Amino acid sequence: MKKLSLFFCLILCFSLLSGCAKNQDKPTRLAFPGLEWGMTKEEVIDALSLQEGEYEIDEEEHGGSFYMVIEDQPICFGAPMQGMWLTFSSFDSNHSAYYLQSVNVLYPEGTDMQLVRKAMEGYYGLPKDENTKEQRWEQDSGGHVAHWATDEILGDVLTDEIKQAHFVMDGDPMNPEPGKMLNNYLKRPLREIYWSDDRNIFESNGTLEPCGQGYLVFSGGYGLLADYWLAEQAN
């Protein structure tokens, strides 16, 4: 994992293309500006008007996902980014199709991350209360992490049949049946964003090697997972 994180750190030292300046029709979906959750890589390339040489794709699959790294140096929420990568994931066992699940943005040392946060608040509204953050961010007590999230959570949209099939509904939640998820995931928002001005918080939570000043994490994974399960059930 550290080797992979270091690989992305080195790539992210390239610049990126200006995607953040594009308008998004539905900021309530908490997607990266100009993009929508569930896009294919071709749709992302078209939406951001990318040309060959302005992005790289890590073709190797990582647990049902692959990555796209975009190159150039845009201004995003009032400050130039150092780099960003996008994760595309597949939910079916054959991995027949991949969809945009998350966008990670890195800002360089010296970035005024409070300026970035203020711009994000103007676009997405005010962050959620502190107690909505995922457990791994609960140690943040100094205002170094802000969290935007949909009011709708995963458990709100799934049917009882899907919950029984994919989650541990009874018994010891710390010892789930093989292939099943813990019940606490049912409480996660369908889509969310994390902002941080302290790279050490991300490092201490094991998500990234430190290689910049601040981070933005856009995640639509639980919403995409719900859409897939519901469509699968309907068929």
C-alpha positions as CSV (number, residue, x, y, z in Angstrom):
1,M,0.0,0.0,0.0
2,K,2.8,2.4,0.9
3,K,4.5,1.6,-2.4
4,L,1.3,2.4,-4.3
5,S,0.8,5.6,-2.3
6,L,4.4,6.7,-3.0
7,F,3.8,6.0,-6.7
8,F,0.8,8.4,-6.7
9,C,2.7,11.0,-4.7
10,L,5.4,11.1,-7.3
11,I,2.9,11.4,-10.2
12,L,0.9,14.0,-8.3
13,C,3.9,16.3,-8.4
14,F,3.0,16.9,-12.0
15,S,0.5,19.6,-12.7
16,L,-3.2,19.1,-13.8
17,L,-5.8,20.3,-16.2
18,S,-8.3,22.9,-15.3
19,G,-11.4,20.9,-14.4
20,C,-12.4,22.8,-11.3
21,A,-13.4,25.9,-13.1
22,K,-16.3,24.1,-14.9
23,N,-19.8,24.5,-13.4
24,Q,-21.7,21.6,-11.9
25,D,-25.4,21.5,-12.2
26,K,-26.1,19.6,-9.0
27,P,-23.6,20.6,-6.3
28,T,-25.9,18.9,-3.8
29,R,-24.6,15.6,-5.2
30,L,-21.2,16.6,-3.9
31,A,-19.3,15.7,-7.0
32,F,-16.1,17.3,-8.2
33,P,-17.1,20.4,-10.4
34,G,-17.8,19.4,-14.0
35,L,-18.1,15.7,-13.2
36,E,-20.9,13.4,-12.1
37,W,-20.6,10.2,-10.0
38,G,-20.8,7.0,-12.1
39,M,-19.1,8.5,-15.2
40,T,-16.9,6.2,-17.3
41,K,-13.3,7.2,-18.0
42,E,-14.4,8.2,-21.6
43,E,-17.1,10.5,-20.1
44,V,-14.6,12.1,-17.7
45,I,-12.1,12.7,-20.6
46,D,-14.9,14.4,-22.6
47,A,-16.3,16.4,-19.7
48,L,-12.9,17.9,-18.8
49,S,-11.9,18.3,-22.5
50,L,-8.7,16.3,-21.9
51,Q,-6.3,15.6,-24.7
52,E,-3.7,12.8,-25.0
53,G,-0.7,13.6,-22.8
54,E,-2.8,15.6,-20.3
55,Y,-3.7,12.5,-18.2
56,E,-2.3,9.0,-17.4
57,I,-4.2,5.9,-16.5
58,D,-2.8,3.2,-14.2
59,E,-4.0,0.2,-16.1
60,E,-3.3,-2.2,-13.3
61,E,-6.4,-3.2,-11.4
62,H,-6.3,-2.6,-7.6
63,G,-9.1,-4.5,-5.9
64,G,-11.7,-3.9,-8.5
65,S,-10.5,-0.3,-9.2
66,F,-8.1,1.6,-11.5
67,Y,-6.8,5.2,-11.4
68,M,-6.6,8.2,-13.7
69,V,-4.0,10.9,-13.0
70,I,-4.7,14.2,-14.7
71,E,-1.8,16.6,-15.6
72,D,-1.6,20.4,-15.8
73,Q,-2.0,23.2,-13.3
74,P,-5.5,24.5,-12.7
75,I,-6.9,26.8,-10.2
76,C,-9.4,24.9,-8.1
77,F,-11.5,26.7,-5.4
78,G,-9.2,29.7,-5.5
79,A,-5.8,27.9,-5.4
80,P,-3.6,25.9,-7.8
81,M,-3.6,22.2,-7.3
82,Q,-0.4,20.1,-7.1
83,G,-2.1,17.1,-8.5
84,M,-5.2,14.9,-8.4
85,W,-6.3,11.4,-9.2
86,L,-9.6,9.8,-9.9
87,T,-10.7,6.3,-8.9
88,F,-13.0,4.2,-11.1
89,S,-14.5,1.1,-9.6
90,S,-16.4,-2.0,-10.7
91,F,-19.1,-3.6,-8.5
92,D,-19.9,-6.8,-10.5
93,S,-17.8,-9.9,-10.2
94,N,-16.7,-9.9,-13.8
95,H,-15.5,-6.3,-13.6
96,S,-17.2,-5.6,-16.9
97,A,-17.5,-1.8,-16.4
98,Y,-15.9,0.8,-14.2
99,Y,-17.4,4.1,-12.9
100,L,-16.1,7.2,-11.3
101,Q,-16.2,6.6,-7.5
102,S,-13.8,9.2,-6.0
103,V,-11.7,12.2,-6.7
104,N,-8.6,13.1,-4.6
105,V,-7.0,16.5,-4.8
106,L,-3.6,17.5,-3.4
107,Y,-2.5,21.1,-2.8
108,P,1.2,22.1,-2.5
109,E,3.0,23.5,0.5
110,G,2.1,27.1,1.3
111,T,-1.5,26.9,0.0
112,D,-4.0,28.9,1.9
113,M,-6.4,26.1,2.6
114,Q,-8.7,28.4,4.5
115,L,-9.2,30.2,1.2
116,V,-10.0,26.9,-0.4
117,R,-12.4,26.0,2.3
118,K,-14.2,29.3,2.0
119,A,-14.6,28.8,-1.7
120,M,-16.0,25.3,-1.2
121,E,-18.5,26.7,1.3
122,G,-19.7,29.1,-1.3
123,Y,-20.2,26.3,-3.7
124,Y,-21.4,23.4,-1.5
125,G,-22.7,25.2,1.5
126,L,-21.5,24.9,5.1
127,P,-19.9,21.6,6.3
128,K,-21.8,19.1,8.5
129,D,-21.5,19.0,12.2
130,E,-18.3,17.4,13.6
131,N,-20.2,14.2,14.7
132,T,-21.0,13.3,11.1
133,K,-17.4,12.5,10.1
134,E,-16.2,9.0,9.6
135,Q,-14.7,7.3,12.6
136,R,-11.1,7.6,11.2
137,W,-11.4,11.4,11.3
138,E,-12.8,11.7,14.9
139,Q,-9.4,12.3,16.3
140,D,-9.4,15.7,14.6
141,S,-10.1,18.2,17.3
142,G,-8.5,21.3,15.9
143,G,-10.6,22.1,12.9
144,H,-8.2,20.5,10.5
145,V,-10.9,18.4,8.8
146,A,-14.2,19.7,7.3
147,H,-16.9,17.3,6.1
148,W,-19.8,17.7,3.7
149,A,-22.2,14.9,3.3
150,T,-25.7,14.0,2.0
151,D,-28.4,13.7,4.5
152,E,-29.4,10.4,2.9
153,I,-27.4,7.4,4.1
154,L,-26.9,4.0,2.6
155,G,-29.4,2.3,4.9
156,D,-32.1,4.7,3.8
157,V,-32.2,3.5,0.2
158,L,-31.5,-0.2,0.4
159,T,-34.3,-2.8,0.6
160,D,-34.4,-5.3,3.5
161,E,-33.6,-8.0,1.0
162,I,-30.4,-6.3,0.0
163,K,-29.4,-5.6,3.6
164,Q,-29.9,-9.3,4.5
165,A,-27.8,-10.4,1.5
166,H,-24.9,-8.0,2.0
167,F,-24.6,-7.0,5.6
168,V,-24.2,-8.6,9.0
169,M,-27.7,-8.1,10.5
170,D,-27.3,-10.4,13.5
171,G,-24.6,-11.9,15.6
172,D,-21.1,-10.4,16.4
173,P,-20.6,-7.4,14.1
174,M,-16.8,-7.7,14.5
175,N,-16.9,-11.2,13.0
176,P,-18.9,-10.9,9.8
177,E,-19.8,-13.7,7.5
178,P,-17.4,-14.0,4.5
179,G,-18.3,-11.5,1.8
180,K,-20.6,-9.4,4.1
181,M,-20.1,-5.9,5.3
182,L,-20.5,-4.5,8.8
183,N,-23.7,-2.8,9.8
184,N,-22.1,0.5,10.5
185,Y,-21.6,1.0,6.8
186,L,-25.4,1.4,6.5
187,K,-25.0,4.7,8.4
188,R,-22.6,6.2,5.9
189,P,-23.7,9.1,3.6
190,L,-24.3,8.2,0.0
191,R,-21.9,11.0,-1.1
192,E,-19.4,13.1,0.9
193,I,-16.4,15.4,0.7
194,Y,-13.5,15.9,3.1
195,W,-11.3,18.9,3.3
196,S,-8.1,19.1,5.3
197,D,-5.3,21.6,5.8
198,D,-3.0,19.1,7.7
199,R,-1.4,16.4,5.7
200,N,-0.4,14.6,8.9
201,I,-4.0,13.8,9.6
202,F,-4.2,11.9,6.4
203,E,-0.8,10.2,7.0
204,S,-1.8,9.1,10.5
205,N,-5.0,7.5,9.2
206,G,-3.0,5.5,6.7
207,T,-4.6,6.9,3.6
208,L,-1.7,8.6,1.8
209,E,2.0,9.2,2.1
210,P,2.6,12.9,3.0
211,C,3.5,14.9,-0.1
212,G,1.7,18.2,0.1
213,Q,-0.1,20.8,2.2
214,G,-3.8,20.0,2.0
215,Y,-6.2,17.5,0.6
216,L,-9.8,17.2,-0.8
217,V,-11.5,13.9,-1.0
218,F,-14.7,13.6,-3.0
219,S,-16.4,10.2,-2.5
220,G,-19.6,8.9,-4.1
221,G,-18.9,5.2,-3.6
222,Y,-21.7,4.3,-1.3
223,G,-24.2,5.9,-3.6
224,L,-22.9,4.0,-6.6
225,L,-22.9,0.8,-4.6
226,A,-26.6,1.4,-3.7
227,D,-27.4,2.1,-7.3
228,Y,-25.8,-1.1,-8.5
229,W,-27.5,-3.3,-5.9
230,L,-30.9,-1.8,-6.6
231,A,-30.5,-2.2,-10.3
232,E,-29.3,-5.7,-9.9
233,Q,-32.4,-6.5,-7.7
234,A,-34.7,-4.9,-10.3
235,N,-33.4,-7.2,-13.0
